[in-house]
């Protein structure tokens, strides 16, 4: 398993909160990945080969979590990564539900930061998970 990395600008269970935990599913960081042209993660993810690999990974993640999320978006600003998760229609989670998972996600997010730093040579300053309802209203943002 590797970290969840995606390219810049990519774009109703009995116990739904168990499905919301973000796990390390795959990594685009492989032998075909090109070096960044600059010194930020944004520069790295804007290299065409890296962006394409990450967009493919984003599509795979969305397909594997379609019962929980209707959309997953990613952007990077300098060395900050922002993932926006839009809940599937009819699924409702509160900020408290999502905040309750912060501790269980912290180790995974820290491992992702380590993986990114090891592979890219730049450590993310922050990774943000923005959760939105299907209608686009924000539920909460978790910052790691």
Secondary structure, 3 states (H helix, E strand, C coil): CCCCCCCCCCCCCCCCHHHHCCCCCCCCCCCCCCCCCCCCHHHHHCCHHHHHHHHHHHHHHHHHCCCCEEEEEEEEECCEEEEEEEECCCCCCCHHHHHCCHHHHHHHHHHHHHHHHHHHCCCCCEEEEEEECCCCCEEEEEEC
